[in-house]
Amino acid sequence: MPGPADDDRIPEAVAPHTLSDFGYGDLEKGKRIGTGGDADAYRATLDQDGYTYPIAVKEPRFEGTIRKRVFQRFETEAETWESLNHHENVVSVYTWGAEPLPWLALEFMDGGTLEAQLGSIDVAEALWLSGRIAEGIRYGHRHGVAHLDIKPTNVLLRDTPEGKWDYPKVSDWGLAKMLLDHSNSIEGISPTYAAPEQFDAEEYGSPDDITDIYQLGTLVYALVAGEPPFSGSSTAVMQGVLREDPDPPSTVNPEVPAAVDEAVLKALAKDKADRYDGVLTFRKELDRLFAEHVSDDVVGGNPPTASPAPEPTDRTTERDAETVADSTGTVATGSRTGSRSAVDQDEGSPASATRHGTGSDGAPLVSRRSVLGLLSVGVLGGGGVMVTRITGDDEPSSSGSAPLGGSGDGGGGSEYSELGNYPIEGDTATFGFTVPQSGPYAAEGEDELRGYELAVDHLNNGGGWVDSRFDDLSGDGVLDYRIDSVSGDTETDADTARQWAARMIRRDDAIMVSGGSSSAVTIAVQDLCQQERTVFMGCLTHSNYTTGRDCLRYGFREMFNVHMTGQALAPVLRDEYGEGLQFYQLYADYSWGRTQQESMNQFLSETAGWKQVDSVATPLGTSDYSSYLSEAANSGADVLVLNHYGLDGATSVSQAVDAGLAEDMELVVPLYNRPMAEAAGAAIEGVFGTVAWDAQIDNTPSQEFLQAFQDEYDRVPSGVAHLAYAQTLQYAAAVERAGTFYPPEVIRQLEDYEYDNIGMGSETMRACDHQAQRAVPVVRGLPESEQRTGQYYELIDLTSRDELGYGCDEGPAAECELGEYGDE
């Protein structure tokens, strides 16, 4: 945690109670403790296991008939809150339902609201509290949710031991909206803490995640100064927010240092572009200021880990906790999850996963963990969220039972505690593979699944690299456990992929999940795996975000990122076409496409000395690019960069050639693969790009993999098959080195591991961001007359890792904070 180690005022985080499933009828509702907007909050109690637990219950207020929009708004609020249910600085949702009326059961916050603290806390506590609140807001952003109503009454506190500061949690996500929702309509804002764009979107732009930075700035101002930057009537406040510069906080409270003034005023900039570029940057600055304020030594770190919730009283001596709710009647969600109640119907649940393999008796393996009311959140492109509940009907098994087979450490009787799907029960360990088997990346998914299945076969029966390249592997399972696998069709949709991953972890007991073929899919599944404490090996994911701003301790990536593609491709293009050219970009409008075009702009400008004319987004799955290509043709640019992948890439480059653009412009496709090149055919002649791997790479590991794949499938593998095969073996080898499937120990074996056994030269799986530092193959499309099955481009250069990469405090890694191992 930030600040000096001996600062005993900093509390441990307070976790909510862990409760079994319950319904509305199990609650004893007491007096109303808050009201506002369309809802009321009540103090309730729940009797469970001989104890009485305090619960906050939120219900929509009605007089006469409840309007349909109230139901819809309340349900949206509940789903949004529950999707953020895994952070120490977000109030927890225990469960929610719609009968007899919509209701939310929430963590009861016994320390009051932050509003009551204004003017009574010193600068040090204000800065520490602000940093923790920023952590809660950032968690929402990482899940694609902006809060948009940050104010003191929406920050609730948990009581802590005497001498400690109270512990803050962000509440009331009722105005929260998904970051891909560009609606300008935000009802019910609080003027005192509103941002300029919430009053005038036409001048200042639509409210979004940067709006939260302004609101957080007003909150910090109020904490350190004792009052908000603007006050008075709503009209006066609005005019101040829109037209006036706020006085520095130190003019109100002389104890506020100048550096704090500077940080707060930056957050309160009228124009969004002048504020901090993300809440993480602001949070780091707040923690730095806190450390400087309380000590001469700047000590960095993470906020404290959650400690168990205070024990409830028994039925006869219930603790008389103070009844607290925010003045608007809204209480919140998030933080550590309690259990959720089962829902009656299965909404949006995918069909049964495809299982590859059987148990030791030859019978299909049966799932054992229940998925009751699991809320699946998929990150879309730049961070939007789709919410779907999925259910299951299997009874959970008893905890802590020893494995029935396997002599390695798959579970019970070991020195490690339960975590995720550890310990493993039985004599089989299950890997889950999330693979697109329909949609625009279906061809890539077919080869990806082949790579996974080949790896599982070799782990169990020997063959390929298991025999020749991985000394840690025996070909007789992993730690004497046979490896089974399940797969599901992601449809290249983040929400669907997350549903599949949740099913694999909760129903099929997957100890490891791998997949991708889309960065949005990868980020969504990686986030779920972090929550579930299940190691995730990202496959074909190319966006900077995967191991940058959205990096997580439980996620790893063998594939290079778009930053490295730009580094490898720009000098080749400069040498081929010369300097001083103009270029135009089209890009797929989701996380990969956006970061791809940003990196190409960066390195073509810096390395090649080129100038970008324009960069235009295109929807994923576009079938007709003619209007976009027409604008590119008329732009006067010398080069057209097509940042599309899979079927989209084949379509856009083919239509560009058919429209005659290749006669006047050079075409570049930054990321190729074999199925895409095969579909594009003659259109890729002379077109430069990069690939994950190619069969033309002439070294022993590459040729051994090529031979093993051809022997099994009678076809040449693509780069995604190579990735799937390689990282499945890398995970298995890490388990063997750790001597256990216990996730934190496996993660530590993967971190900073040096290897040169997969055909890409010497590599390092970096500990700071879990990004493989590796070579990047640069290729150029062959003329149709020279193309043959499995070979559609020539290998121009295998750019070594020594010519690529960036420091842990540079490029995408600068935004990376991995989080905890889970055994701290």
N, C-alpha and C positions, 0 to 999 in steps of 0.2 A: 504494500500500500504506500502511497506517497507520504513524504514527511519523515522525520527522524524516527528511528526504530523504537526509541524510548518514549515517544509521545503517547502516554497512556490514555489520552482522551479519545483516541480513535477506536471505535467499537468493532467487534466482529459483526458480520451481516447476520440478520435474524431471518431464518427460514420459516415458511408457513408450516402449519401442522400437516402431517401426512395422514390422510383420511381414506377410509374405504368408500366405495360408491354410496351415494345417498341421493334421495330425491326431495322434492319440495315438501312432501308430506312428512319427512323425517325432521323437519325444522320446527322449533318452537319460536315463532316470530314475536318479538317484543316491540318496544316503542320505536317511533320514527326518529331517526337521528340526523336526517338531512333531507332537503328538498330543493328542487330547481329544475328548470327546463321541463322535460316531459317525464321526469322520473322522481321517485322517492327512495330513500335508503332507510333500512331498518336494522336494528340490532336483533340478532337471532341466536339461538343456541342449538347445538347438535349433541345428542347423547350417543356415545359410541364407545364400546369396549370399557365400560365402567367410568368414563370420563365425560365431562361436559365441556364442549369447545365453543368459544365465541365465534360467530360468523356474521359478516355483513351481507345483507340481502338487498339487492337493487331491483325495483319493479317499475314499470311505466305507470305514471299517474293517469287516472282517467276520471272523467265526470260524465256519466251516461255511457254512450257507446265509444269504445276505443277505435280510433281511426286506423285504417290499414297501414298508413305510413308509419305510425308509431310502432306497430309490430315489426315492420320491415327494418326500420331504423334501429330498433332495439336488437334485433337478431344480428344485423350487421355489426353493431357495436360488440356484441358478445363474441362473435366469431373473430373479430379483429383482436380483441383483448386476449382471448384464449390462445391465439396464434403466437403471442408474445410471452407465453407462460413459463419461461425458463431463464429468468434473470433475477439476480439479487436486488436490483434496483427498479423492478416493476412489480406492482401489487399483484398477488396471485388470484386467479380464478380457480375455485375448486371444481365447480360444475355449473351448468345452466340448463334451462329447459323452457318449454312453451306452454306447459300445463300446470295449473289451471289458467294462468296468465304467463307471459314472458317473465323470466326471473333469472338473476345472476347471484350465485353464492360466491362471496369474495373473502379473501384474507381480512380479518378484523385488525385494523390498525389502531393500536392503543396509545399512540403518542401524540395524537392531534394532527393538525395541518401545519404546513410551513408558515402559513399566514400569521399564526399566533407567535411566531418566533421573530418576526420583523422588528428591528430596532433593539433586540435584546441579546443578540449574539455578536461575537467579535469577528474581525476580518478573517482570522485563521479558520474558525468554524464555518464561516460563510463560504470560503474558497473550497474547503474540503467537501461540504455538502453539495456545492455546485458541480464539482467533479463527479460525484457519484450520481447526481441527477443526469448529468450529461451521458454517463454510461448507460442509464436506462433508455434515454432518447436514442442513443446510437444503436442500441439493440433493436429498437423499432426500425431504424433506417436500414439496418442489415437485413431485415425481413421485408423491406419494401414499404414500410408504413411510416408516414409523417404524423406527428401528434397534432400540431396546429392549435393547441390551446394550453400551452405551458404557462402556468401561473402558480403562485404560492398555495392556493386552495386545492390545486390538483397534485400537490406533492404531499403525501401522507408519511407519518413517522411511526416507527416502532420504538417502544421503550427499551432502554438498555440499562445495564448496571450503573449504579451511582458513580459519578465521576467520568462517565463516557458521554460522548455526544449521541443524540438520537440518530437512528438509522433511517435514511430517506428512501422512499419508493414512489415512482411516478404512477399516478392514478388517472382515471377519467380519459380514456381514449375515444370518447364519444364523437369527437369531431375528426378523429384520425381518418386519413384517406390514403389509398394506395398511390405509390409514387408515379405510376403510369396513368393515373386518372388526372387528366388536365382540366377538369372542371374549375371554373372560376367562382362557383357558388359555394361560399362557406358561411353557413348560418350560425348564429349563436356565439360569435366570437366575443372575447372579453376586451373591450377597447384599451384598457390600461396596459395590457401586455400584448396587444396585436402589432403585427408588422405592417409596413406601408402597403405591401402588395395585397393585404387582406382588406384594405380600404379602397385601393385603386389598382386593380389588376391590369388595367389598360396601360397605365404609365409604368408600373413597376414589375409587371409579369405575374403569372399565376402563382399562388401559394404552393410551396413544395418543401423538400427537406431543408433547404436553406432558410425558409421561413422559421423553422424551429431554432435556428441559430440566433436569429433576432430575438425571438421570444425568450430563449435561454439567457441572452444578454440582458433583457429587461429584468429577468428573475435575479441574476447575479447582482445587477445594479441595486435592486430592492434589498437584497440580503446584506450587501456591504454598506449601503447608505442608509438603510432603514425605511426607504420610501422609493417608489418607482420613478423613472425619469420624467414622466409627465403625469399630472394629476388635474383634477377639476371636473367639469362637466364632460360628458361623452364627446360633445362637439369640440371643446377645448383640447381634450386629449387627442382626438383625431387630427386636428390641425397641427398639434405639436409633432405627432408621429410623422405626418406627411411633409411638413414644411420647416420645422425648427430643429436645430442641433441641440441635443441634450447637454446640460452642464455635466462636467466630470463628476463622478461620485464623491471625490474628495472635497468638492465644494460644500457638500452636505455633511460628510463625515471626514474630518481632517486626518483620521487614522488610516485612511485608504492610501496605499502607496501609488506613486505615479504609474508604475508598470501595470497595476490593476486598472487604473483609469484607461490606459491605452488599450488594454485587452477588451474591456467592456465596450468602449466606444467603437472599436473595430467591429464587434458583433452587432452594434446598433447602426451600422451604415445604412443609409436609405437604399442604395442600389445593392442588389444581391451579390453582384460581382465584386463588391468591395468588402464583403464580409469574409469570414473564414470559409475555406473551400469545403469543409465538412465538419461535422460535430466532433469527429475524432481529433482533428487539429485543435479545435477550441478546448476540448477536454484535456489534451496534453498541456496546453498553455495554462489552464487553470491549475493543474497539478504541479506544474513547475513553479507557478507563483505561490502556491501554498507551501511548497517545500522551501522556497527562498524566504518566505515570511516567517516560518517557524524555526529555521535552522540556517546556519551558514553553509552547510553541505546540502546539495541538491540530491535527494534520494528518490529514484523513480520506482515505479512498480504498479501492480494491479490493485484494485480495491479488494478488501478482505473477502475471504471465502465464507460461505454461509455456515452458520452454526445452527445446531438443532433449535427448533422452536421451543419456547418455554413450555414445560410440562403443564397440561391442563389440570384442573382440580378434579376430584372425584365427584360423584353425583350430589353428595351432601354438602360439599364445601366449595362450590364453584367460585373461582376467583372473580372478584368484583372489579373487572377491568373497566377503565374509563370508556364511556361511549363516545365515539368520535366519528364524524363524517365530514366531508367537505361541505361548505356552505351552499353549494349548488345541488347537493344531493347525489353527486356522482362519486362512486368509489371506483376502484380500478381493477386491473388484471396484471398477469405476468408473474415474474419471479419464479421460484422453484414450484414445480407443479405438484399439486395434490392429485388424488385420483379423480377420474371423471366418471360421470354416470353413463350407463349404457343408453343407447338410443334405440328406438323400436324398429327403425327401418335402416336398411343399408343404402346410404346415399352416395352414389358415385364410386362405390368400391369396385376395383378391377376384378376381372375374373381370376380364378385360381392361377397362381404362378406355375410356369412350366418347370417341373423338377427334373433334373438330370441326374439319375442314379437312384439307388434304393438302399434300404437299410441292410444290415448284415444278414438278415434272414430272407432277403430278396423281396420283401414287401415294401410298398411305398412308405416313405417316412411320413409320420403324422406330426402336424404342428402341435405345439403345446401352450404357447403364450396367447393370452387374449388380447384383442385389439378392441377395446371398449370405448366408443366415443372418441377415437383418436382423431385429432384435428390435423389435417395435412395441409401444409402451406407451401405452394410452389412459387419460386422467384421467377418472374418473367422479365427477360431482357434486362433492362436497367434497374430492376428491383421491384416491379409490381408484384402483387400477391394475389393468388387465387386460393380460395379456401374450400376444402371439401372434407366432410367427415367420412371415415370408413369404419366398419365394424367387423367384429368376428364373434364366433360363438364357442370357441374352445375355452375350457376351464384352465386357469393358470395352474402350473405345477407348484409343488411345494418348493421352498427355497433351500439352497444349501446342500442339496443331495449330491453325492459323489458320482462321478461318471461310471457307467457300467463297463466301459472298456477303455483301452488306450493306456499306455504306460507313461506317456509324457504328461506335462502339466496342462491338461485341458480343464481342470476344475478341482472338485471337492477334495478336501484334505490338504490343500496347499496353504502356503503362507499368505495368499492373496484373498481379499474379500470379494464379494459379488460385485460385478460391474458390467453393465451392458448385458450381453449374453454369455458372459463368463460367470460361473463355470459351465463348461460344455457337459451336457448329459448324454449318455450313450457312448458309442464308439465311433461316431461320425461327426465331423465338423462340416458345417454348411457355408458355402460362399454364395452370395447373391449378386447377380449380374443384371443391371438395368440397361437395356439395349433397345435402340429404335428398330422396330421390325415392321413399321408402317410409317407413312409420312415422308417428308423430303429427304431424310437421311437413312431411309430403310436399307439401301444398298450397302452403306457403310456399316450399318448394324448387323447385317448378315455375316460380313467378314469378321467383325468384332466378336460376335458370338462364337464363330469358328475358333478364333484365337483363345478365347476363354475355355472352351470345351477341350481343346488340345492340351492346354496347360493342366487342367484337372486330370485328364487321362495320364499325362506324363508324371504328375505328382503321385498318382496311385499305382502306376504300372511301369514307370521308367520310360526313357526315351528322350530324344531331343536334348535340350540344354540340361535337363535334370541329370542326364548321364555324363555330359561333357563339360558344362560350364558352371554349375552350381555345386560346389563342394559341400554346402550345408544340407543339400537335399539327397534323399535316399532312393526315391522311386517307390517307396512303400508307405505312402501316406505322409502325414506331417505329425511329428511327435506320436507316431503309431496310431493316429486317427485317420481313417479313410476320409477322403474329401468328397462331399456331395455338393451339388450346385442347383440353384433355382434361377430362373430368368423371367423377366417381364418386359412387355412392349411399352416403352416410354412414349411412343408416338411423337417424339421430339417435343414434348410438352412438359414443362417443369412440374406442374401440378400432378399430372399423371405419373411422372417418374417418382415423385416423392411418395405418392400412394403406394407404388410398387415397393419402394425401398422400405417403407413402414411395414408393409405386409411381410416382406422377407425377414425383417428384424424381429417383429413381434409374433408372427405366426410360424415362420419357418426357422427361427432361431439362428439366422445368419450371423456368423462371427466376424465376417468381413463383407463389405459391399464394394463393387467396382462398376464403372460405367461412365457414360457421358455421350459422346458424339454431338454434344451441344454444351456450350458453357453455361447457359441458363439452367439447363437440366443438372449439370454437375454442381453448380453452386447451391441449388435447392436441395439436392440429395446430400451433399457434403454437410450442409447445415443440420439436416435431420440426424445424420450420423454423429455429429458432435453432441447433439442433445442425447442421443441414445447410447453414447459411449461405444460406438462401433467404428472400427477403422475403415476409412473410405479411400480407395485408390482411384483417383480420377483418370479416365481414359483419354478419349479424344476431346480435350478441352483446351482451348487456345487463348481465351481471353486473359488479359492481365489481371482481372479481378480475382480469378480463382486462387492464385497464390499472392495476391496483392491485398486490396481492401477487404476481400471476403475470405481471406485465408483462415484456416482453423487448425487446431492442434491435431484433430483426428483425420485431416485430409492431406493427401499427397498427390503430386503430379509428376509423372515421367515425361510427358509431352512438353516441348518448349512452348513459350508464350509469344504473343504478338510483338512484344518488345524485341525479343530475340529474332523473330522473323524480319522485322524492320532493320535490325543491325546487320543481318546476313544478306538481305536482298538489296539494300540501297547501294552498296559499293559495286555490286555486279551490274546493276542498272546504270549507274554512272559510267562505268567503264564501257558498257555496250552502247549507250545512247548519247553520252556526253553530258556536260553540265549546262546549267542555265535554262532548262526546259520548264514548261508549264504542265501541270497535271490536274486531272479532274477525277473525283472519286465517287463511286456508288457503293453503298454499304448496307448490309442486312441490319435492320433496325432492332437489334437486341444486344445484349452485353458483349458478345464476341465481336459483332460487326462494328460497334461503336469504338471499342478499344483498338480494333484492327486499323480502322481508318485514322485514329489519333496517332498510332505509332508510325504508320506509313507517312503521314504528314510530317511528323517529327524527324524521321531519319532521311526522308527524301529531301527535306529542307536543309538539315544540318550536314548530311554526308554528301549528297549529290548536288546541293546548291540549286534545287528545283523550287518552283513556287506553285502553291496550290491555287487553282482558280475557284473551285467550289467542291463541296462534299455533300452528297444528297443521300438521305435514308430511303430504303426500299423495304416494304413489308416482307417478312419471312414467308416463303411459299409463293412469291409473285410468279405468275406464268407469262405475263406480257410486259416486257421491259421497254417497249418501243418509245413511250413518252419520255422515259428517263434517258434513253440513249439519244433521242433527238436533241434534248437539251445539251447533252455532253458533246454531240457532234457540232453544235453551234457555239460552243464555249470558246473556241480558239485554242484549246489545250493541245499539247503534243502527245500526251500520254493519258490513257484511260485506265484507272486502277479499279478492278472489279472485286470488291470485298464480299464475295458470296461463296457459299460452300455447298457441297453435295449436289443435289438436283438443281438447286438454285444457281450454283456456280456454272454448271453445264448449260443451263438455259440462258443465263445472261451473256456468257462469252459466245455461245452459238448465235444468239440474236444480234450481238454486236457485229460479228463477222458477216452475217446475212444482210445486215443493214449497210454494209460497206464501210464501217468505221475503221476497220483494219487497214484500209487503203491510205488513210490520212493520219491515223493515230497509232501509236504503239499500245498494245494491250498487255496488262499485267494482272495475274490472278495470284495474290500473295500466298494462299494456302490451297494446294492441290491434294488430291488423292486419286488412287487408281480408278474406282468406280466413276468418279466425276469425269476424269480424263477420257475414260472409255465411252461415256455417254456423249461427250462433246466432240469426239472424233477429230475431224480435219480442222475444227475451229481453234484447236490449241496450238497449231503450228507456230513455232517461234515465241510462244507466250511463256514468260518467266514466272516462277513461283517457288514455294518451298513445300516439302513433304515431310511427314513424320518419320518415314523410313522408306527405303526402296530396295528391291531385290537386286539392283545393279551394284549396290555397295559391296565391294569385293574384299571382304575379310571373313575369317573363319566363322565367327558366331552368326553373321548374317546368312552365310551360305548353308550353315547347319540348320538354321530355322527354315530357310527356303525349302530345303530338302525334306525336312520333317513335315512341313505343311503340305507340300505336294504329295508326299507319300500318303497322307491321310485324306486329302480332299481333291487331289488331281487338279490343282489350280495354283496360280501364283498368288501369294498373299499380298494384301495391301498394308499400308502403314498402320492402320488401326488394328489389324490382326496382330501385328508385331507388338504394338503397345499393350494390347489385352493380354497376350501371352507373357510378355516380359514382366509386367507389374504384378501379375498373379504369382509368378515364381518369386519375385522380389519379396512380396508379403510372406509367402510360405517360408522362404529362407530366413527372414527376420524372426519368425516364430521359432524356428529351429535354433537360431543363435540365442534368442531369449530363453529358450527352454520352457516356454509357457505361451499360451494364447492370451494371457492377461494383457488387455489393450495398452496400458501405459508402458509396460516393458517392451512390447513389440514396437511401439512408436519410438522409444529411445534407441532401439536397434536400427531403425530406418534412418534416424536423424544423423546427418553428417557421414553417412556410409559412402565409402569410395568403392566403385566397381567399374569393370571394363569388360563385362561378359555378355553384353547384349548387342554388340555390333555397332555401337555409336561412339567408340573410343572411350577414353577415361571420363567417368562421370562422378558427380557428387550429389546425393540427395541432401540439399542444404537444410540445416537445423532451423535457421532463422525464419524461413518462409515455406519450407517443404516443397521447393521448386528444384527439379533436377537441373543441374548445370551440365549441359551436354552439347554435342555438335548439332548443326542444322543443315540438312541437305538442300541445296539449291538446284532446281531443275529447269529445263526448257522443253516445251512441247515439240514432239517430232512431227514431220510431215506425215500425212495419212499413209503414204506409200511405204513408210518405214515403220509404221506402227504394227505391232502384233500382240497377241493375247498376253496380257500381263506387262507389256512394255509400251508405254505411250509417251514417255518423255526421256530425255537424256540427262544424266547427272552432270551438272556443270561444276559443282563445288560441294565438298563436305566441310563446311565452315566449323572449325574446331571450337570447343568451349573457351579456349584461351583467347579467341578473337571476339567473344560474345560476353554476355552477362553484365552484371552490375552488382554493386555492393548491397549489403543488407539494409543500409540506410539510404539507398538510391532507388530510382525507378519505381516499379510497382511494389517492391519490397518495403519501401518507406511507409506505406500505409498498412503494413501487415502487423497484426497482433494476434498470435496464435491462441492464446487462452490456456486453460489448465489441462493437465494430463488426466485429472480425475482421481488421483490417489494422494493429493497433497494433504 
